[in-house]
Amino acid sequence: MKFHWYEVLIPFKSHYRPLWMALGIVSLYLGMAVGLSTWLRPRIGYKVWRMFHYVNYLVFVLVTLHGLGTGSDTRTGWAMADYAGSVAVVAGLTLWRLWQPAGGQANRHPRTMLAVSGVLTAGVLWAVSGPLQPGWNRIANNGHGSGARIPAAYVSASTLPVPVRTSVQGTFTEAQQQSGAIALDLQARVSGTEPGTIAVQLLGQATYGNSISIGGGKALWEPDNLNNYFSSQHVTFHNDTVSAVLTGDAGHQVTLRMTILSIDAVSGTFKGTLTILPANS
C-alpha cells in the first residue's frame, strides 16, 4: 500500500480528494488554535498572542485552497463569485493596511505588499488552470469518486452524452516509472456537441529498436454536461487503437475506442479519432 504524506495530517484515511480535504482539516485545527490562544492570552502575553493571530492569514489561504480544490460547485457562478469576493476583500484590506499602516508613525511595507501580490497572482493562475478547468475531477479525486454536484443517482442511461464520434488532438508525454514501466499519457479536449475531457495512460516496456510493448493502462472520460466522469483501470491496445469499457458512478458503462493517428514527440502532441458508444452497442 502506497503511503501519502498527507495521511499524517488527518485522523482517518479518506479516498475523497485526500489532499484538499487534508488542507481543510489543517485549517480547522489552526483556526481552533488561534481561538484557544484568546483564552491563553494571560499566560502567553499580549505580544505573543498578537503575533500568533497572523496565523489567520494562513488559515484563510488553506480554507480557500480547500474550497477550490474540493468543492464540486467550484465552477458554478455563485461559488466563483463567493471565492472572488472574499479573496478581493481580504487581499484588498491587507494591501491597504500595508500601504497605510495604523498610526502616524508606522512605516509602509512595500516588500510585504509585493509578496502578498505575488501570492495572490499565483493563486489566481492556479485556480484558472486547475479547479476552474473541466478536467479537475481527475486530478483532485485521485481516481476515486466524481464529487459531482448532481448526485449520481440522477444520471440515467438516457442522459448519457453518447454516441460521440470525433477527431481529437491533445498532449502527449512519456515517462519512466519507478517500477521500470514506461507510461504514455495522452490527454485531449473533446469538442463538438458533447464537449469534455479524455485522458488515457498506456503502460509498457521498452523493447529492441526503441519501440514500446504496451501491456495495459487506464482511461478516463469526463463529459462537461454531467460534471461526472467514467473510468477504467484496464485498457487494451491493438493496431494503434485504445479500447476500454468505462464505468460511471451510477454503474452506467460506455465503450471507448481511440485510434492514435500520429504522435509528435518533439512538440508533445498527438492526433487521433475518438468513438464513445453505449457499452452494449
C-alpha positions in Angstrom: 0.0 0.0 0.0 1.4 3.4 -1.0 1.8 5.9 1.8 0.9 9.5 1.2 2.5 12.3 3.3 -0.9 14.0 3.9 -2.3 10.9 5.7 -0.4 12.0 8.8 -2.5 15.2 8.8 -5.9 13.6 9.1 -7.4 11.3 11.7 -8.8 9.0 9.0 -7.8 7.8 5.6 -10.2 9.2 3.1 -10.3 8.4 -0.5 -12.3 11.5 -1.3 -9.9 14.2 -2.6 -7.5 13.5 0.3 -5.0 16.3 -0.3 -7.7 19.0 -0.4 -9.6 17.5 2.5 -6.4 17.5 4.5 -5.8 21.2 3.8 -9.3 21.9 5.1 -8.8 19.9 8.3 -5.4 21.5 8.9 -7.0 24.9 8.6 -9.7 23.9 11.1 -7.1 22.8 13.6 -5.1 26.1 13.1 -8.3 28.1 13.5 -9.1 26.3 16.7 -5.6 27.0 18.0 -6.0 30.7 17.2 -9.3 30.8 19.1 -7.8 28.9 22.0 -5.0 31.5 22.2 -7.5 34.1 23.3 -8.1 32.0 26.5 -4.4 31.6 27.0 -3.6 35.3 26.5 -3.0 36.0 30.2 -0.3 33.2 30.2 1.4 33.8 26.9 1.3 37.6 26.9 -0.2 40.2 24.6 2.8 40.3 22.2 2.8 36.5 21.5 -1.0 36.5 21.3 -0.9 39.3 18.7 1.8 37.7 16.6 0.0 34.3 16.7 -3.1 35.9 15.2 -1.2 36.3 11.9 -1.8 32.6 11.5 -5.3 33.7 10.5 -3.9 34.6 7.1 -2.6 31.1 6.7 -5.9 29.7 7.7 -7.7 31.9 5.1 -5.3 30.6 2.4 -5.7 27.0 3.3 -9.5 27.3 3.6 -9.6 28.9 0.1 -7.4 26.2 -1.4 -9.6 23.5 0.3 -12.8 25.0 -1.1 -11.5 25.5 -4.6 -9.8 22.1 -4.7 -12.5 20.0 -3.0 -15.8 21.8 -3.9 -17.8 20.2 -6.7 -19.6 23.5 -7.1 -16.3 25.5 -7.7 -17.2 26.2 -11.4 -20.7 27.4 -10.7 -21.3 31.2 -10.9 -22.3 31.7 -7.3 -19.3 29.8 -6.0 -16.8 31.7 -8.2 -18.4 35.0 -7.0 -18.1 33.9 -3.4 -14.4 33.0 -3.7 -13.5 36.0 -5.8 -15.4 38.4 -3.4 -13.8 37.0 -0.2 -10.3 37.0 -1.7 -10.7 40.5 -3.1 -11.9 41.8 0.3 -9.2 40.2 2.4 -6.4 40.9 -0.1 -7.5 44.4 -0.7 -7.8 45.3 3.0 -4.4 43.7 3.7 -2.7 45.7 0.9 -4.3 48.9 2.1 -3.2 48.3 5.7 0.4 47.6 4.4 0.3 50.8 2.4 -1.5 52.9 5.0 -0.5 51.5 8.4 -2.4 52.4 11.5 -0.8 55.2 13.5 1.0 58.2 12.1 4.5 56.9 13.0 4.1 53.5 11.4 6.1 52.6 8.3 4.8 51.3 5.0 5.8 47.7 4.0 6.4 47.6 0.2 8.2 44.3 0.3 5.4 42.6 2.1 2.9 44.2 -0.3 4.9 42.7 -3.2 4.9 39.2 -1.5 1.2 39.4 -0.9 0.6 40.4 -4.6 2.8 37.5 -5.7 0.8 35.0 -3.7 -2.4 36.5 -4.9 -1.3 36.3 -8.6 0.0 32.7 -8.2 -3.3 31.7 -6.6 -5.4 33.2 -9.4 -3.3 31.5 -12.0 -3.5 28.2 -10.2 -7.3 28.4 -9.9 -7.8 29.3 -13.6 -5.5 26.5 -14.8 -6.7 23.9 -12.2 -10.1 23.9 -10.3 -11.8 26.0 -12.9 -10.9 23.6 -15.7 -13.3 20.8 -16.8 -10.8 18.0 -16.1 -10.2 18.9 -12.5 -12.1 15.9 -11.0 -9.5 13.6 -12.4 -6.7 15.4 -10.6 -8.4 16.2 -7.3 -10.1 12.9 -6.7 -7.1 10.7 -7.4 -9.4 8.4 -9.4 -12.0 7.8 -6.6 -15.5 9.1 -6.9 -16.6 12.1 -9.0 -17.5 14.6 -6.4 -20.3 15.6 -8.7 -22.7 18.4 -7.7 -25.5 16.4 -9.1 -25.9 13.0 -7.3 -25.0 10.0 -9.4 -28.5 8.5 -8.9 -29.9 11.3 -11.1 -27.7 10.3 -14.1 -29.7 7.8 -16.2 -28.7 5.9 -19.2 -30.9 8.1 -21.4 -29.0 11.2 -20.3 -25.5 9.9 -21.2 -24.0 12.1 -23.9 -23.4 9.2 -26.4 -22.6 8.3 -29.1 -19.5 10.5 -29.6 -17.6 10.3 -32.9 -15.0 13.0 -33.4 -11.3 13.7 -34.1 -9.1 14.6 -31.1 -5.8 16.5 -30.8 -4.1 16.8 -27.4 -0.9 16.5 -25.4 1.4 13.5 -25.2 4.1 12.8 -22.5 6.3 9.8 -21.9 7.9 9.0 -18.5 9.6 6.0 -16.9 8.1 4.9 -13.6 9.9 3.5 -10.6 8.9 0.0 -11.5 10.7 0.4 -14.8 7.5 0.6 -16.8 7.1 3.3 -19.4 3.9 5.5 -19.0 2.5 7.2 -22.1 0.0 9.8 -21.1 -2.4 11.3 -23.7 -5.0 14.0 -22.8 -7.2 16.0 -25.0 -10.3 18.1 -25.0 -13.3 16.6 -26.8 -15.0 19.3 -28.9 -18.3 19.3 -30.8 -21.9 18.8 -29.4 -20.7 16.8 -26.4 -17.5 18.6 -25.1 -15.4 17.0 -22.4 -12.0 15.7 -21.5 -10.4 12.4 -22.4 -7.3 11.0 -20.7 -5.5 7.7 -21.4 -2.4 6.3 -19.8 -0.7 3.4 -21.5 1.8 1.3 -19.6 4.5 -0.8 -21.4 8.1 -2.0 -21.5 10.9 -0.8 -23.8 11.9 -3.4 -26.5 14.6 -3.6 -29.1 14.5 -0.9 -31.8 13.4 1.9 -29.4 9.8 0.6 -29.5 7.4 0.1 -26.6 5.4 -3.0 -25.9 2.0 -1.9 -24.4 0.7 -4.2 -21.7 -2.2 -2.3 -20.2 -3.2 1.1 -18.9 -6.3 3.1 -17.8 -8.6 5.6 -19.3 -11.0 8.4 -18.3 -13.7 10.4 -19.9 -15.3 13.4 -18.3 -18.2 15.0 -20.2 -18.8 18.6 -19.3 -22.6 18.5 -19.2 -22.6 15.8 -16.4 -19.9 17.1 -14.1 -19.1 13.5 -13.7 -16.6 11.0 -15.2 -16.3 7.5 -16.5 -13.1 5.5 -15.9 -11.5 2.1 -16.3 -8.4 0.6 -14.8 -7.9 -1.7 -17.8 -7.5 -1.0 -21.5 -6.3 -2.9 -24.5 -4.1 -1.6 -27.2 -4.1 -3.1 -30.7 -3.3 -1.7 -34.1 -2.8 1.8 -32.6 -6.3 1.7 -31.1 -7.1 2.0 -27.4 -10.2 0.1 -26.3 -11.9 0.1 -22.9 -15.2 -0.2 -21.1 -15.6 2.8 -18.9 -17.9 2.8 -15.8 -19.5 5.8 -14.2 -20.5 6.3 -10.6 -24.1 5.2 -11.2 -22.9 2.0 -12.8 -23.6 3.0 -16.4 -21.0 1.8 -18.9 -19.7 3.1 -22.2 -17.3 1.7 -24.7 -14.3 3.9 -25.7 -12.2 3.4 -28.8 -9.4 5.9 -29.6 -7.2 5.4 -32.6 -3.9 7.2 -32.5 -3.1 8.5 -35.9 0.1 10.3 -35.2 2.4 11.3 -32.3 4.9 14.2 -32.4 7.4 13.5 -29.6 9.1 16.8 -30.2 6.1 19.1 -29.7 4.4 16.6 -27.3 1.2 16.4 -29.2 -0.9 13.6 -30.8 -3.8 13.3 -33.2 -6.4 10.7 -33.4 -10.1 9.7 -33.7 -12.4 9.0 -30.8 -15.6 6.9 -30.6 -17.7 6.5 -27.4 -20.8 4.3 -27.6 -23.2 2.6 -25.2 -21.4 -0.4 -23.7 -23.7 -3.0 -25.4 -23.7 -1.5 -28.9 
